[in-house]
Structures are given as C-alpha cells and as structure tokens.
Amino acid sequence: MKQEMTKQSFLDKKWAKPFKENFGILMSLIVLCVVLGVVTGSFFTTVNISNVLLQISTNAVIAFGMTYVILLGGIDLSVGSVVALSGIALVALMSKSGFDLLPAILVAVAIGLAVGIVNGFFVTKCNMPAFIVTLSTMMIIRGLALVVTSGKPVYVTDERLNYIGNGRIGNVFPLQVIYMLIIFVILFIVLNYTRYGKHLYATGGNKEAARFSGINVVKVSWIAYMIQGTLAGIAGVMTAAKLYSGQPTMGNGAEMDAIAAVVLGGTMMTGGSGTLGGTLIGALIIGVINNGLNLLGVNSYWQDVVKGIIILFAVYLDIARRLREQKKIKKA
C-alpha cells in the first residue's frame, strides 16, 4: 500500500507529468533503439547517435511550432517552403549583398515570422481554412524561392556560418542539437507554465467556450502561427548553415515529417490535447527509423513505405489507448 502511494505521489508531481503522459511512446522509442542496436550492431556507436540527433534537430524545431498550431486544431503546410526561402535569403544576403552574419540571420528569421503573420491573418481574421491558406502560401513561397535562384543553389564561404551548421562540442555533440534543446525548453515553459499556454489548450479544446470565458481566441491563434513561421525561419537558417548553401529544394517534405512527429507524439489533430515532449519523442522515433533503415541497407524507395506503416500503426495504438481510457472514465 505504501509503495503504491509513493508511486502515485511521484506521478502526481508536476515535473513528472511529461513522463506520465508520454510513457507509452517513450517505451516504444527505447524498444526500437534496443532492437536496432541488436540487429545492426552499430546503432549505439557515438558517431551514429550523434548523427541521428543532428538529423532530427531541424525537423524537431519545425515540429515544435507545428505542435502549437495543431493544438489549435489547425495546420501549416508552408513550413517546408519557408525553410527554403529563409535559407536562400540568408546565403544570398551574405554572398551577394554584403550583409554580415547576424543581420542576415535576423532577416532570414524575419521572413519566417512574416509568413506566420500572413497565415495567421487569413486563418483568424478572414476565417479561411488553415489547410487552404497554408497550401497557398506553400506554393507561393516555393515559387519565389525558385524565381529568386532561377532554380539553382546559392553558395557562401563563411566559416562562422559553417560552424553554426556543422560545429560540434568536443568534436562529438552537434551544436544544432543544442539549438534544438534551447528552443524546446523555451516553448515547453511557455506551453506549460504561462497563461498563453493555458489559453492555447483551451482554444484548441473548445473555441466557443474559450471565447465565452474571456480568452482572445484570435490573438492566441495568430500568435501560434507566428511562432510556427519564426521556427520555420530558424530551421531554414540551420539547414542553410549545415549545407553551406541555399537551395530552392530545401525543406521538401518538411511539413509532412513535422506533422508525423507531432501526431506520432500523441497530439490530436482535432486540437486541445498533446504535449511538446511527445513531439520531441516523435521526432526522435522518425529519425531512429530513418537511421535504422539506412544501417540495414533498405532501399530508399521502400523507406517511406516502411516509415509510413510504422507511424500509422503507432498512431492507431495511441488512439486505441485513449479510447480505452475514456471508456474507463465513463464507467467510473
């Protein structure tokens, strides 16, 4: 009895909440890593783990913003195009316009913020469907990226930019993972310990009820799209720094990977339910799956098929678990 009470009190601690909410998917990640470690024999090497973390860092940053948007019951399909345009802007400003590194980064991130403002305006003020709005801006921005570059990569030679993208602590731990973790901590605090975070959940859970309770639903929703746009701009900077160039094809499919990470992490597409910790674990699972398939020598054409099946099955299990919990609550 005493042991049960101790366990219960541990789970009731506020700092333990993320572990409790994401226990199932966290266990799935651990099992997946163990299986790949046994099957491949090279998964748990320092170099490989470092590479997995580096590969997921950009997707995770985008997925964090996507979590905010999906918690509203919205969507943002423009993030991949923003990654491309922001990255191109960064490199072009430095190589062709003589901008220093910091001003160029600020402009690149500002482009993402501007897109977020535009998306938020049409979704919140004009009451247009988020899918249509962001699909349109996705096409517009991708087109601009191709027009500006004439479909060709833009290059820059600056060691500081190269260090931002490829630098490592002790020649092992990638700096981009540090950026990702800093962003995660900031957004986690905002979502779980501020009034805005509470209003975001309330708006996603029931927009009308939130409005009647005095929450500025338009403001809350608009800010979420601005956060998403800003993070896509940051991801563009990270990608361009890693590739040492700005390419119009950067970010292709980034929106799908981000949405997959969010949904795999347990956030409901209908809004109002989900965690940022779950999204981080979801991004890790996608990165581990990609890495494991590469280590196993699976043909690249089959990798998306396998990944899609795994994600579909994992989400099905999560939904089934939620339904069982709801039935238990109703019976009680």
Disulfide bonds with the S-S distance in Angstrom:
none
